[in-house]
Amino acid sequence: MRFFFIGLMVFLSICFNTFSSENTTIIIRSDTQIEFVLQGFKGFERLIIGQKIVAPDSQVELLTDYKGFALLIFKDGQQYPVIISDSILHIDLHEANTPPNFKNSSENEFLYEWLSKYRKQQHVLLLLQKKQDASDITDLINLEEIKAEQSEVEKQQQQHIETLANPEFKYVNTLLKARLLNESSSNIKTIDDLNAKKEEYHQFIDKNYEILQHSDMIIQLAAQYFMMHEYVSHVKKDISHTKMHYQNAVVTGVGKWIKILQNRISSTKVIEFCAKLYYDRSMVTMAILIFDYYRDEFVAENINYLFPLKKQLPDFEFVNAMRLNKQNSSNLRANKIVAIVSDKSLFSKVETIALARSLADSNINIPIIITPIERLSESHLILDKMFAGDLYFMDDKAWQEKYLNKEISLPQFILLDKDSKIIKISNYRDVLFK
């Protein structure tokens, strides 16, 4: 038993590349003034490790207990990977457009050297492919030379990829393998290809989650996993891959991720992340389908309690999506719906759009007034672009601070009569009128 325990500890040490449990002091020096954010990861979450401005020819220090992959993100958007593992990490910066240098950090040096060589090989292969495509098909000798050179570079690249079997840098190697897995998905053409690649994703994530969780690769793999479905749907020969098949495959895929990540990431976070992939691309119908299918599981983790007012809503001011035509609710002499939303609850936003579309499809003309818990901003106003009709937005800071200052279960809809008396309060769009 003693030898088994020692062996297990050695194995874990290798897996995490001897990551120390103590805090890491990160010393960042720069030749020029640079503003940056150092971002870490935990599953689908992005974490701010530190944010600093480095004056010219000076240095700053960050102390963190975070271990793993991070992104050094500069003010203008440039970003570079950083592996945080040792007790002290020295990073030298020159300018935002130049990759950082590392002192005595074998993992970071290996990562950058490996990626540099791989990218150069990819660039050569791309040029050879373009050269081949532009060649005269009758010039057989030239084509054979190009193909021979292409074959040689592919062989060299495969040998380079095989270096990832080196156990010395298992943590970095696993991240690079995840990157290669994502790249390989671009080759799928049929439904069988898609299903096989999805299974490859499932197995890889399940096996390597403990390594991948403190990196951006869970996010990247999930995003590409769902994007793969669109590669197949755009292949004309796959006539059987209809819109319904596509939607079913996506919804089923969400369930696979819930299962793989169970006891690692809550089902609520998995569902919301997957729906957000489509919401952010204005594919709201797909986001609605995801939330509808997994609604019971999602809401069960989020319900707290209902809106505190039970009889009548006090008057409030609202505007249109252009933030014009400010009106008082007392002047809107008609039934209306107050839809409470939050930037922290994608479900509330998606469910509101679903309600608006459902009412329009049923020819029910009831104004919807979107009421954000936060101060009204573009992140709320953009909802108007996801619905063909008109939406209104509460723009009454004093009202919102007074009545929305408690944790309210979301989504939440309040059906009012013409006098703003409460007819019904519901978390669900489809029971609001039952």
C-alpha positions as CSV (number, residue, x, y, z in Angstrom):
1,M,0.0,0.0,0.0
2,R,2.9,2.4,0.9
3,F,4.4,1.9,-2.6
4,F,1.1,2.4,-4.3
5,F,0.6,5.7,-2.4
6,I,4.1,6.9,-3.4
7,G,3.5,5.9,-7.0
8,L,0.2,7.8,-7.1
9,M,1.8,10.9,-5.7
10,V,4.6,10.7,-8.3
11,F,2.0,10.2,-11.0
12,L,0.0,13.3,-9.9
13,S,3.2,15.3,-9.6
14,I,4.1,14.5,-13.2
15,C,0.6,15.2,-14.5
16,F,0.6,18.7,-13.1
17,N,4.3,19.1,-13.9
18,T,5.3,19.6,-10.3
19,F,3.1,22.6,-9.7
20,S,3.9,24.0,-6.3
21,S,1.1,24.6,-3.9
22,E,2.7,27.8,-2.6
23,N,1.9,31.3,-4.0
24,T,3.7,32.5,-7.1
25,T,5.4,35.9,-7.3
26,I,5.1,37.2,-10.8
27,I,7.7,39.9,-11.7
28,I,6.9,41.7,-14.9
29,R,9.4,44.1,-16.3
30,S,8.8,46.3,-19.4
31,D,11.0,48.5,-21.6
32,T,7.9,50.7,-22.5
33,Q,4.8,51.7,-20.7
34,I,2.3,48.8,-20.9
35,E,-1.1,48.3,-19.4
36,F,-2.2,44.6,-19.0
37,V,-4.6,42.2,-17.4
38,L,-3.5,38.7,-16.4
39,Q,-6.5,36.4,-16.8
40,G,-6.8,32.9,-15.4
41,F,-9.5,30.2,-15.9
42,K,-11.6,27.7,-13.9
43,G,-13.7,25.6,-16.2
44,F,-16.0,28.1,-18.1
45,E,-15.1,31.0,-15.7
46,R,-12.5,33.7,-16.5
47,L,-10.6,35.0,-13.4
48,I,-8.7,38.3,-13.1
49,I,-5.3,37.4,-11.5
50,G,-4.1,40.9,-11.7
51,Q,-4.2,44.2,-13.5
52,K,-1.3,46.6,-13.7
53,I,0.3,49.5,-15.6
54,V,4.0,49.1,-16.0
55,A,6.0,52.4,-16.4
56,P,8.9,52.5,-18.9
57,D,12.0,50.6,-17.7
58,S,10.4,49.5,-14.5
59,Q,8.7,46.4,-13.1
60,V,5.7,45.4,-11.1
61,E,4.9,42.3,-8.9
62,L,1.8,40.2,-8.6
63,L,1.3,37.6,-5.9
64,T,-1.2,34.8,-6.7
65,D,-2.2,31.3,-5.6
66,Y,-3.4,30.6,-9.2
67,K,-1.6,27.7,-11.0
68,G,-2.0,26.9,-14.6
69,F,-2.5,28.5,-18.0
70,A,-3.2,32.3,-18.1
71,L,-3.5,35.0,-20.7
72,L,-1.5,38.2,-20.6
73,I,-3.8,40.6,-22.3
74,F,-2.7,44.1,-23.3
75,K,-4.9,47.2,-23.5
76,D,-5.1,47.1,-27.3
77,G,-6.1,43.5,-27.3
78,Q,-2.8,41.6,-27.9
79,Q,-2.7,38.5,-25.7
80,Y,0.0,35.9,-25.0
81,P,-0.1,32.6,-23.1
82,V,1.7,32.2,-19.7
83,I,2.1,29.1,-17.6
84,I,2.1,29.8,-13.9
85,S,3.7,27.0,-11.9
86,D,6.9,28.0,-10.2
87,S,7.2,30.0,-7.0
88,I,8.8,32.9,-8.9
89,L,8.0,33.8,-12.6
90,H,10.0,36.5,-14.4
91,I,8.4,38.0,-17.5
92,D,10.2,40.6,-19.7
93,L,8.1,42.8,-22.0
94,H,9.3,45.0,-24.8
95,E,6.1,46.2,-26.5
96,A,2.5,45.0,-26.9
97,N,3.2,43.5,-30.4
98,T,6.2,41.5,-29.2
99,P,5.8,38.1,-27.4
100,P,7.2,38.2,-23.8
101,N,10.4,36.6,-22.8
102,F,10.8,34.4,-19.7
103,K,13.7,33.8,-17.4
104,N,14.3,30.3,-16.1
105,S,10.8,29.0,-17.0
106,S,11.3,25.9,-19.0
107,E,7.6,25.3,-19.5
108,N,6.9,28.7,-21.0
109,E,10.0,28.5,-23.2
110,F,8.9,25.0,-24.4
111,L,5.4,26.3,-25.1
112,Y,6.6,29.2,-27.2
113,E,9.3,27.3,-29.1
114,W,6.9,24.4,-29.9
115,L,4.1,26.8,-31.1
116,S,6.6,28.8,-33.2
117,K,7.9,25.7,-35.0
118,Y,4.4,24.4,-35.6
119,R,3.1,27.7,-37.0
120,K,6.0,27.9,-39.4
121,Q,5.2,24.4,-40.6
122,Q,1.5,25.3,-41.0
123,H,2.5,28.4,-43.0
124,V,4.7,26.5,-45.4
125,L,1.9,23.9,-45.9
126,L,-0.6,26.7,-46.6
127,L,1.8,28.2,-49.2
128,L,2.4,24.9,-50.9
129,Q,-1.4,24.2,-51.1
130,K,-1.9,27.6,-52.7
131,K,0.9,26.9,-55.1
132,Q,-0.6,23.6,-55.9
133,D,-4.1,25.1,-56.5
134,A,-2.6,27.7,-58.8
135,S,-0.5,25.3,-60.8
136,D,-1.4,24.1,-64.3
137,I,-2.8,20.6,-64.0
138,T,-0.9,19.6,-67.2
139,D,2.4,20.5,-65.6
140,L,2.8,17.1,-63.9
141,I,6.5,17.5,-63.0
142,N,5.8,20.7,-61.1
143,L,2.8,19.2,-59.3
144,E,4.8,16.2,-58.3
145,E,7.6,18.4,-56.9
146,I,5.1,20.4,-54.9
147,K,3.4,17.3,-53.5
148,A,6.7,15.8,-52.6
149,E,7.7,18.9,-50.7
150,Q,4.3,19.0,-49.1
151,S,4.6,15.4,-48.0
152,E,8.1,16.1,-46.5
153,V,6.8,19.0,-44.4
154,E,3.8,17.0,-43.3
155,K,6.2,14.3,-42.2
156,Q,8.3,16.8,-40.2
157,Q,5.2,18.3,-38.6
158,Q,4.0,14.8,-37.5
159,Q,7.4,14.2,-35.9
160,H,7.1,17.5,-34.2
161,I,3.6,16.6,-32.9
162,E,5.0,13.3,-31.6
163,T,7.3,15.3,-29.3
164,L,4.2,16.0,-27.2
165,A,4.5,12.5,-25.8
166,N,7.5,13.7,-23.7
167,P,6.3,13.4,-20.0
168,E,8.6,16.2,-18.9
169,F,6.0,18.8,-19.9
170,K,2.8,16.9,-19.5
171,Y,0.7,19.9,-18.5
172,V,1.8,22.0,-21.5
173,N,1.6,19.0,-23.8
174,T,-2.0,18.3,-22.9
175,L,-2.9,21.9,-23.7
176,L,-1.2,21.6,-27.0
177,K,-3.0,18.4,-27.8
178,A,-6.3,20.1,-27.0
179,R,-5.4,22.8,-29.5
180,L,-4.6,20.2,-32.1
181,L,-7.9,18.4,-31.4
182,N,-9.8,21.6,-32.1
183,E,-7.9,22.2,-35.3
184,S,-8.6,18.6,-36.5
185,S,-12.4,19.3,-36.4
186,S,-12.1,21.5,-39.5
187,N,-11.7,18.3,-41.6
188,I,-15.2,16.8,-40.8
189,K,-17.6,16.6,-43.8
190,T,-20.3,14.0,-42.9
191,I,-22.5,13.2,-40.0
192,D,-20.4,10.1,-39.3
193,D,-17.3,12.4,-39.2
194,L,-19.1,14.7,-36.8
195,N,-20.3,12.0,-34.4
196,A,-16.8,10.4,-34.3
197,K,-15.2,13.7,-33.6
198,K,-17.7,14.5,-30.9
199,E,-16.9,11.2,-29.2
200,E,-13.2,12.0,-29.4
201,Y,-13.9,15.3,-27.7
202,H,-15.9,13.6,-25.0
203,Q,-13.2,11.1,-24.2
204,F,-10.4,13.7,-24.3
205,I,-12.2,16.1,-21.9
206,D,-13.3,13.4,-19.5
207,K,-9.7,12.1,-19.3
208,N,-7.9,15.4,-19.1
209,Y,-10.3,17.7,-17.3
210,E,-8.2,18.1,-14.1
211,I,-5.3,19.4,-16.3
212,L,-7.5,21.5,-18.7
213,Q,-9.7,23.2,-16.0
214,H,-7.2,25.9,-15.3
215,S,-6.8,26.9,-18.9
216,D,-8.9,28.4,-21.7
217,M,-9.2,25.1,-23.4
218,I,-12.5,24.0,-21.8
219,I,-14.0,27.2,-23.3
220,Q,-12.3,26.7,-26.6
221,L,-13.2,23.0,-26.9
222,A,-16.8,23.6,-26.1
223,A,-17.1,26.5,-28.5
224,Q,-15.6,24.4,-31.4
225,Y,-17.6,21.3,-30.4
226,F,-20.8,23.2,-31.2
227,M,-19.4,25.0,-34.2
228,M,-18.7,21.6,-35.8
229,H,-22.4,21.0,-36.3
230,E,-22.5,23.9,-38.7
231,Y,-19.7,22.4,-40.8
232,V,-21.8,19.4,-41.6
233,S,-25.0,21.4,-42.2
234,H,-23.2,23.4,-44.9
235,V,-22.2,20.3,-46.9
236,K,-24.6,20.1,-49.7
237,K,-24.4,16.3,-50.1
238,D,-25.7,15.8,-46.6
239,I,-29.3,16.5,-47.6
240,S,-30.6,14.4,-44.6
241,H,-29.0,16.9,-42.2
242,T,-32.0,19.2,-41.9
243,K,-32.5,22.1,-39.6
244,M,-34.3,19.9,-37.2
245,H,-31.5,17.3,-37.1
246,Y,-29.0,20.2,-36.5
247,Q,-31.1,21.5,-33.6
248,N,-31.5,18.1,-32.1
249,A,-27.8,17.4,-32.4
250,V,-27.0,20.6,-30.6
251,V,-29.5,20.1,-27.8
252,T,-28.3,16.5,-27.3
253,G,-24.7,17.8,-27.3
254,V,-25.5,20.0,-24.4
255,G,-26.6,17.0,-22.5
256,K,-23.3,15.2,-23.2
257,W,-21.4,18.1,-21.8
258,I,-23.6,18.1,-18.7
259,K,-22.8,14.4,-18.2
260,I,-19.1,14.8,-18.8
261,L,-18.7,17.7,-16.5
262,Q,-21.0,16.5,-13.7
263,N,-19.4,16.9,-10.3
264,R,-17.0,19.3,-11.9
265,I,-19.1,22.2,-13.2
266,S,-22.8,22.7,-12.3
267,S,-25.4,21.8,-15.0
268,T,-26.7,25.4,-14.7
269,K,-23.3,26.8,-15.8
270,V,-23.0,24.3,-18.6
271,I,-26.4,25.1,-20.0
272,E,-25.9,28.8,-19.8
273,F,-22.5,28.6,-21.4
274,C,-23.8,26.6,-24.3
275,A,-26.8,28.8,-24.8
276,K,-24.5,31.9,-24.7
277,L,-22.5,30.5,-27.6
278,Y,-25.6,31.0,-29.7
279,Y,-26.9,34.1,-28.1
280,D,-23.7,36.0,-28.7
281,R,-24.0,35.1,-32.4
282,S,-27.6,36.4,-32.4
283,M,-28.8,32.8,-32.9
284,V,-31.5,33.3,-30.2
285,T,-33.8,30.5,-31.5
286,M,-31.1,28.0,-30.7
287,A,-30.5,29.5,-27.2
288,I,-34.3,29.3,-26.6
289,L,-34.3,25.6,-27.6
290,I,-31.5,24.9,-25.2
291,F,-33.1,26.6,-22.2
292,D,-36.5,25.1,-23.0
293,Y,-35.2,21.6,-23.2
294,Y,-33.2,21.9,-19.9
295,R,-35.5,24.3,-18.2
296,D,-36.4,22.2,-15.2
297,E,-32.8,21.4,-14.4
298,F,-31.8,25.0,-14.9
299,V,-34.5,26.8,-12.9
300,A,-34.2,24.3,-10.0
301,E,-30.8,25.8,-9.1
302,N,-31.8,29.4,-9.5
303,I,-35.2,30.0,-7.9
304,N,-35.0,32.1,-4.7
305,Y,-38.1,34.0,-4.2
306,L,-40.6,36.1,-6.2
307,F,-40.8,39.9,-6.6
308,P,-41.6,41.6,-3.2
309,L,-44.6,43.6,-4.4
310,K,-47.9,41.6,-4.7
311,K,-50.7,44.0,-5.5
312,Q,-49.7,46.9,-7.6
313,L,-46.5,48.3,-9.1
314,P,-45.7,52.0,-8.3
315,D,-45.3,54.3,-11.3
316,F,-42.0,54.1,-13.2
317,E,-40.5,55.7,-16.3
318,F,-39.6,53.8,-19.4
319,V,-38.1,54.5,-22.9
320,N,-37.9,52.8,-26.3
321,A,-34.8,51.1,-27.6
322,M,-33.3,54.4,-28.8
323,R,-33.7,55.7,-25.2
324,L,-36.2,58.2,-26.5
325,N,-39.8,59.1,-25.8
326,K,-39.6,58.7,-22.0
327,Q,-43.1,57.9,-20.6
328,N,-44.6,57.2,-17.2
329,S,-46.2,53.8,-16.7
330,S,-49.4,55.4,-15.5
331,N,-49.9,56.8,-19.0
332,L,-49.8,53.4,-20.6
333,R,-53.5,52.6,-20.2
334,A,-53.3,48.9,-21.3
335,N,-52.3,45.5,-20.0
336,K,-48.5,45.2,-20.0
337,I,-45.7,42.9,-18.9
338,V,-42.7,43.9,-16.8
339,A,-39.9,41.5,-17.7
340,I,-37.1,41.5,-15.1
341,V,-33.7,40.7,-16.5
342,S,-30.1,40.8,-15.5
343,D,-26.7,40.7,-17.1
344,K,-25.9,37.9,-14.7
345,S,-28.8,35.8,-16.0
346,L,-28.7,35.0,-19.7
347,F,-31.8,32.8,-19.1
348,S,-33.8,35.9,-18.2
349,K,-32.9,37.7,-21.4
350,V,-33.5,34.7,-23.7
351,E,-36.8,33.8,-22.0
352,T,-37.9,37.4,-22.5
353,I,-37.3,37.3,-26.2
354,A,-39.0,33.9,-26.3
355,L,-42.1,35.5,-24.6
356,A,-42.1,38.4,-27.0
357,R,-42.0,36.1,-30.0
358,S,-44.6,33.8,-28.6
359,L,-47.0,36.7,-28.1
360,A,-46.4,38.0,-31.6
361,D,-47.0,34.5,-33.1
362,S,-50.3,34.4,-31.2
363,N,-51.3,37.9,-32.3
364,I,-51.4,39.1,-28.7
365,N,-50.5,42.8,-28.5
366,I,-49.2,43.4,-25.0
367,P,-46.3,45.8,-24.5
368,I,-43.2,44.3,-22.8
369,I,-41.2,46.6,-20.6
370,I,-37.7,45.1,-20.0
371,T,-36.6,45.9,-16.5
372,P,-32.9,45.3,-15.8
373,I,-31.7,44.8,-12.2
374,E,-28.6,46.8,-13.3
375,R,-28.5,50.3,-14.7
376,L,-29.9,50.3,-18.3
377,S,-27.1,49.8,-20.8
378,E,-26.5,48.5,-24.3
379,S,-26.3,44.9,-23.1
380,H,-30.1,45.3,-22.4
381,L,-31.0,47.5,-25.3
382,I,-29.6,45.0,-27.8
383,L,-32.6,42.7,-27.0
384,D,-34.7,44.9,-29.2
385,K,-32.7,43.8,-32.2
386,M,-33.6,40.1,-31.5
387,F,-37.3,40.7,-31.8
388,A,-39.2,42.0,-34.9
389,G,-41.6,44.1,-32.8
390,D,-41.0,46.9,-30.3
391,L,-39.7,46.5,-26.8
392,Y,-39.6,49.1,-24.1
393,F,-37.1,49.5,-21.3
394,M,-37.4,50.8,-17.7
395,D,-35.1,53.7,-17.2
396,D,-35.9,54.8,-13.7
397,K,-32.8,54.5,-11.5
398,A,-34.6,55.4,-8.2
399,W,-37.4,52.8,-8.8
400,Q,-34.9,50.1,-9.7
401,E,-32.8,50.8,-6.7
402,K,-35.8,50.7,-4.4
403,Y,-37.6,47.6,-5.6
404,L,-34.8,45.6,-7.3
405,N,-32.2,45.8,-4.6
406,K,-32.9,42.2,-3.3
407,E,-32.0,38.9,-4.9
408,I,-35.0,38.1,-7.2
409,S,-35.5,34.8,-8.9
410,L,-35.0,35.1,-12.7
411,P,-36.4,35.0,-15.2
412,Q,-39.5,36.8,-13.8
413,F,-42.5,38.3,-15.6
414,I,-45.2,40.5,-14.0
415,L,-48.5,40.8,-15.9
416,L,-50.2,44.1,-15.1
417,D,-53.6,45.5,-16.0
418,K,-54.1,49.0,-17.3
419,D,-53.9,50.5,-13.8
420,S,-50.6,48.6,-13.1
421,K,-52.3,46.2,-10.7
422,I,-50.6,42.9,-10.6
423,I,-52.6,40.1,-12.4
424,K,-49.9,37.4,-12.2
425,I,-46.2,36.9,-11.5
426,S,-44.4,33.9,-13.1
427,N,-40.9,32.6,-13.8
428,Y,-42.1,30.9,-16.9
429,R,-43.3,32.6,-20.1
430,D,-45.7,29.7,-21.0
431,V,-47.7,29.8,-17.8
432,L,-48.0,33.5,-17.5
433,F,-51.5,33.4,-19.1
434,K,-52.7,30.1,-17.6
